[in-house]
Amino acid sequence: MNLWRSLAGLPRDLWLFSFATLINRLGTMAVAFLVLYLTRQLGFSAERAGLVLGIYGAAAIVAAPISGRLADRIGGLWIIRVSLIGSGVMMLAYPFAHSFLAVVALTIAWSLLNESGRPAILTLVADMVPTEQRKPAYALLRLAINLGMSVGPALGGFIAMHSFRMIFVANAGASLTAGLLLILLPLHSAKHSAIQRSAIKSEGGKTLFDDRGMLVFLFATFLVSVVFFQHEGALPLFLVQDLHLSMAFYGSLFTVNTLMIVFMEVPLNAATAHWPHRRALFLGAFLFALGSAFFGFASGPVLILVGIVVWTFGEMMLFPQASAYVADVAPPNRRGAYMGAYSMAFSIAFALGPWAGTTVFSRFGATTLWTLVFFVGVVAATIMLGVTSDKSPEPVLGTPVEEAA
């Protein structure tokens, strides 16, 4: 399937939604620089800063399943609007918190609001398009995300050199703008079938806990996400403290990563569209592990860049395939719950991964850290080989009703 050509057939509202996503991602930078902000601006220790990042992830664990269940009942659009506006307000307030307890309180509120949008977005995209357009729809969404991320974190690196607090202001402005766009734009195809809404209450069928393949996938997703989230915890500390590289260099790594994704992810997924789920998931997870191994041998920027390139190929293989896998195997009346569980696996890893990474880094050093990260990634890749690809049948639904405005 030619995914570039198939993008032209996607509905207008998906393009509008992707444009709002692009606006939001253009300013996304606060989480990536959170550890550096807490250690350099507020004077927190590396372990305490990693703990705050872990608390952000722990709150996201709570947000993910709630958001997914709500998406099954009312659709995702309202959840996304509240997520964008609410998280924007929290980021405006964040620079005014100075004590550890105040930072923790605002971090919890920020995470609950910000992370509730993730499963809602994945569910809304699946609801917007028929099954055959699902993969190009997710490709378009990731294209918007990564176009924005090619600018946001790099810009954040330069902003951080002058004012850490302005990172939160810039991020909040992008989030609020995107939220207002989704309130003002008439997204007529953001619909949820009345039959789907009632089915979740009245029908039985397979649940998440009966789905062995999904459970295997979720465990492997957790492990590979522990590897992935080191880029927001231990990696910036390693670059700045051990290798004495600048924060601007750290921000520029996001540009390398996202520009590769913008230009290469869609054709790469087109070339591997015929692959079974498990093959692409295995390769993506293994490349994450291999990229991390290069970090362990780095003494300057060259091997860091090589590791990021390998890491990015893993990301391009893993994440589009993972979203498509969940959308394929989820019963249509429980798609939000499945997406919530998928997001929760990331959130658990986010709660534990950065904290564990920064703790290992501060106590045992970079060599031990990147060795452990490599082995975790290899285990995740091996487990992905056990993922099954059985699809849940799509029922014939009645005329969809427009999501309540």
C-alpha positions in Angstrom: 0.0 0.0 0.0 1.3 3.4 -0.9 0.8 5.4 2.3 1.9 8.7 0.8 -0.9 8.4 -1.8 -3.4 7.1 0.8 -3.0 10.2 2.9 -4.9 12.2 0.3 -8.0 10.1 0.9 -8.3 10.8 4.6 -11.3 12.9 5.8 -11.0 16.7 6.1 -11.6 16.6 9.8 -8.7 14.3 10.4 -6.5 16.9 8.6 -7.9 19.6 10.8 -7.3 17.6 13.9 -3.8 16.8 12.8 -3.2 20.6 12.3 -4.3 21.3 15.9 -1.9 18.5 17.0 0.9 20.1 15.0 0.3 23.4 16.8 0.4 21.7 20.2 3.6 19.8 19.4 5.4 22.9 18.1 5.5 24.1 21.7 6.0 20.7 23.4 9.2 20.9 25.4 8.4 21.1 29.1 8.5 17.4 30.0 11.8 16.9 28.0 13.5 19.6 30.1 11.8 18.9 33.4 14.8 17.0 35.0 17.2 19.8 34.0 14.8 22.5 35.2 14.4 20.8 38.6 18.2 20.2 39.1 19.6 23.4 37.7 16.8 26.0 38.4 15.4 24.6 41.7 18.5 22.8 43.0 16.9 19.4 43.4 19.1 16.3 43.4 19.2 14.0 40.4 17.3 11.4 42.4 14.6 13.8 43.6 14.2 15.2 40.0 13.8 11.7 38.7 11.2 11.0 41.4 9.2 14.0 40.2 9.3 12.7 36.7 8.2 9.3 38.1 5.3 11.0 39.9 4.2 12.5 36.6 4.2 9.0 35.1 2.3 7.6 38.2 -0.5 10.2 37.7 -0.6 9.3 34.1 -1.3 5.7 35.1 -4.5 6.9 36.7 -5.4 9.1 33.8 -5.0 6.5 31.0 -7.7 4.0 31.8 -10.2 6.6 32.9 -9.7 8.5 29.6 -10.1 5.3 27.6 -13.3 4.3 29.3 -14.8 7.8 28.8 -13.8 7.6 25.2 -15.8 4.5 24.8 -18.9 6.3 26.1 -18.7 9.8 24.8 -15.9 9.8 22.2 -12.6 11.4 22.5 -13.0 15.0 21.3 -14.2 16.6 24.6 -11.6 14.7 26.6 -8.9 16.1 24.2 -10.2 19.7 24.5 -10.2 19.5 28.3 -6.7 17.9 28.3 -5.2 20.7 26.2 -6.8 23.6 28.0 -6.3 22.2 31.5 -2.6 21.2 31.0 -1.9 24.6 29.5 -3.2 26.3 32.6 -1.1 24.0 34.8 2.1 24.8 32.9 1.5 28.5 33.3 1.3 27.9 37.1 4.3 25.5 37.2 7.1 28.1 37.4 5.6 29.6 40.5 6.1 26.3 42.5 9.4 26.3 44.3 9.1 23.8 47.2 9.2 20.1 46.6 5.6 19.6 47.8 4.3 22.4 45.6 6.1 20.9 42.6 4.7 17.5 43.3 1.1 18.8 43.6 1.3 20.7 40.3 3.1 17.8 38.6 0.2 15.5 39.5 -2.5 17.9 38.2 -0.5 18.6 35.1 0.0 14.9 34.4 -3.7 14.0 35.0 -4.8 16.6 32.5 -2.1 16.3 29.9 -1.9 12.5 29.8 -5.7 11.9 29.6 -5.5 13.1 26.0 -3.3 10.2 24.8 -5.8 7.3 24.7 -8.6 9.7 23.7 -6.5 10.8 20.6 -5.8 7.2 19.6 -9.5 6.3 20.0 -10.7 9.4 18.2 -8.5 8.7 15.1 -9.7 5.1 14.9 -13.3 6.3 15.2 -12.8 8.9 12.4 -11.8 6.5 9.7 -12.8 3.0 8.4 -10.5 0.1 9.1 -8.7 0.2 5.8 -7.7 3.9 6.4 -6.5 3.3 10.0 -2.8 2.9 9.2 -2.5 6.0 7.0 -4.6 7.9 9.6 -2.1 7.1 12.3 0.8 7.9 9.9 -0.7 11.4 9.4 -1.1 11.9 13.1 2.5 10.9 13.8 3.6 13.2 10.9 2.0 16.1 12.6 3.4 15.1 16.0 6.9 14.8 14.7 6.9 17.9 12.5 6.1 19.8 15.7 8.6 17.9 17.7 11.3 18.7 15.2 11.0 22.3 16.4 9.7 22.3 20.0 12.5 20.5 22.0 15.2 22.2 19.9 13.7 25.6 20.5 13.4 24.6 24.2 17.2 24.0 24.3 17.8 27.6 23.3 15.1 29.0 25.5 16.6 27.1 28.5 19.9 28.8 28.0 18.2 32.1 28.8 15.2 31.2 31.0 13.9 27.8 32.1 10.6 29.3 33.1 9.9 30.5 29.6 9.8 26.8 28.5 6.6 26.3 30.5 5.1 29.6 29.1 5.8 28.6 25.5 4.5 25.1 26.0 1.4 26.4 27.7 0.7 28.8 24.8 0.9 26.0 22.2 -1.4 23.8 24.3 -4.0 26.5 24.8 -4.0 27.5 21.2 -4.5 23.9 20.1 -7.4 23.5 22.6 -9.1 26.6 21.4 -8.8 25.5 17.8 -10.5 22.2 18.6 -13.3 24.1 20.3 -13.8 26.5 17.4 -13.3 24.1 14.4 -16.4 22.2 13.4 -15.2 18.6 13.4 -18.3 17.0 12.0 -16.7 13.6 11.5 -15.6 13.3 15.1 -18.5 10.9 15.7 -19.2 7.9 17.9 -21.9 5.4 17.0 -24.9 5.2 19.2 -24.8 1.4 18.9 -21.2 1.4 20.1 -22.1 3.6 23.1 -24.9 1.2 24.1 -22.9 -1.9 23.3 -20.3 -1.2 25.9 -23.0 -1.4 28.5 -25.0 -4.3 27.2 -22.7 -6.7 25.4 -20.3 -9.3 26.8 -17.5 -10.8 24.7 -13.8 -10.8 25.1 -12.3 -8.6 27.7 -8.7 -7.3 28.0 -7.8 -9.9 30.6 -9.0 -12.7 28.3 -6.7 -11.5 25.5 -3.4 -13.3 26.0 -1.8 -11.7 23.0 -2.7 -8.2 24.2 -1.3 -8.9 27.7 2.0 -10.1 26.3 2.1 -7.0 24.1 1.4 -4.7 27.1 4.2 -6.3 29.2 6.7 -5.9 26.3 5.5 -2.4 25.7 6.2 -1.5 29.3 9.8 -2.9 29.1 10.6 -1.1 25.8 9.1 2.1 27.2 11.5 1.9 30.1 14.2 2.1 27.5 12.5 4.8 25.6 11.9 7.1 28.5 15.6 7.3 29.4 15.8 10.2 26.9 13.8 12.3 29.4 15.6 11.2 32.5 19.2 9.8 32.5 20.2 10.8 28.9 20.2 14.6 29.4 22.1 14.3 32.7 24.6 12.0 31.0 25.1 14.4 28.1 25.5 17.5 30.3 27.3 16.1 33.4 29.5 13.3 31.9 30.1 14.4 28.3 29.9 18.1 29.0 27.7 18.7 26.0 25.3 21.7 25.9 21.6 21.7 26.5 21.2 23.0 23.0 22.9 19.8 21.7 20.4 17.8 23.7 17.5 19.7 22.2 19.0 19.3 18.7 18.8 15.5 19.1 15.1 15.8 19.0 15.4 17.6 15.7 17.5 14.8 14.2 15.0 12.3 15.5 11.9 14.0 14.3 13.2 15.1 10.9 14.1 11.4 10.2 10.6 10.4 11.2 9.0 13.1 9.1 10.8 12.1 5.9 11.3 8.4 6.4 8.5 6.9 8.6 5.7 6.8 6.1 7.7 5.2 3.3 9.4 2.8 5.8 6.0 1.7 7.0 4.8 1.4 3.3 7.7 -0.9 2.6 6.9 -3.1 5.6 3.1 -2.9 5.4 2.9 -6.7 4.6 4.9 -7.7 7.7 3.1 -9.5 10.5 2.7 -7.4 13.7 5.3 -9.4 15.7 8.1 -8.9 13.2 7.9 -5.1 13.1 7.4 -5.0 16.9 10.4 -7.2 17.5 12.6 -5.1 15.2 11.5 -1.8 16.6 12.2 -2.9 20.2 15.6 -4.4 19.3 16.7 -1.2 17.6 15.8 0.8 20.7 18.1 -1.5 22.6 20.9 -1.3 20.1 20.7 2.5 20.0 21.0 2.6 23.8 24.1 0.5 23.6 25.9 3.1 21.5 25.3 5.6 24.3 27.3 3.4 26.6 30.4 3.7 24.3 30.1 7.4 23.7 32.7 9.9 24.8 31.5 12.7 22.6 28.7 13.7 20.2 29.4 11.3 17.4 28.3 8.0 19.0 25.4 9.8 20.6 24.2 10.8 17.1 24.7 7.3 15.8 22.7 5.9 18.7 19.9 8.4 18.1 19.7 7.4 14.4 19.5 3.7 15.3 17.0 4.5 18.1 14.9 6.5 15.6 14.6 3.6 13.2 13.3 1.6 16.2 10.7 4.3 16.9 9.6 4.5 13.3 9.1 0.7 13.3 7.6 0.2 16.7 5.1 3.0 17.4 2.9 3.1 14.2 2.8 -0.7 14.3 1.9 -0.7 18.0 -1.1 1.7 17.5 -2.3 -0.3 14.5 -2.0 -3.5 16.5 -4.1 -2.3 19.4 -6.8 -0.8 17.0 -6.9 -4.1 15.1 -7.2 -6.5 18.1 -9.5 -4.4 20.2 -13.3 -5.2 20.2 -14.9 -2.0 18.6 -17.0 -1.4 21.7 -13.9 -1.5 23.9 -11.4 0.3 21.7 -11.0 3.1 24.2 -10.3 0.7 27.1 -7.7 -1.1 25.0 -6.1 2.2 24.1 -6.2 3.2 27.7 -4.4 0.1 28.7 -1.8 0.7 26.0 -1.3 4.2 27.2 -1.1 3.0 30.8 1.8 0.6 30.0 3.7 3.7 28.8 2.6 5.6 31.9 3.9 2.9 34.3 7.2 2.9 32.4 7.3 6.7 32.7 6.7 6.4 36.4 9.5 4.0 36.9 11.9 4.3 34.0 13.3 7.9 34.5 13.5 7.5 38.2 15.3 4.1 37.9 17.5 5.4 35.2 18.6 8.6 37.1 19.1 6.5 40.3 21.4 4.0 38.5 23.2 6.8 36.8 23.9 8.7 40.0 24.9 5.7 42.0 26.6 3.3 39.6 27.5 5.5 36.6 26.7 5.6 32.9 28.3 2.3 31.8 26.1 0.3 34.2 23.1 2.3 33.2 23.4 1.8 29.4 24.3 -1.9 29.8 21.1 -2.5 31.8 19.0 -0.5 29.4 20.4 -2.6 26.5 19.4 -5.9 28.2 15.9 -4.6 29.1 15.4 -3.7 25.4 16.6 -7.1 24.2 14.2 -8.8 26.6 11.3 -6.6 25.3 12.2 -7.5 21.7 12.2 -11.2 22.5 8.8 -11.0 24.2 7.4 -9.2 21.2 7.9 -12.4 19.2 5.1 -13.9 21.3 2.6 -11.3 20.3 -0.4 -12.8 18.4 -2.2 -10.9 15.6 -5.8 -12.1 15.9 -8.2 -9.4 14.9 -11.5 -8.8 16.6 -14.4 -8.7 14.0 -15.8 -5.2 13.3 -19.6 -5.3 13.8 -21.9 -3.6 11.3 -22.9 -0.4 13.0 -25.9 1.8 12.6 -25.8 5.4 11.4 -23.3 7.2 13.6 -24.4 10.2 15.6 -22.4 13.3 15.9 -20.4 13.7 19.0 -22.0 16.1 21.4 -20.6 19.6 21.0 
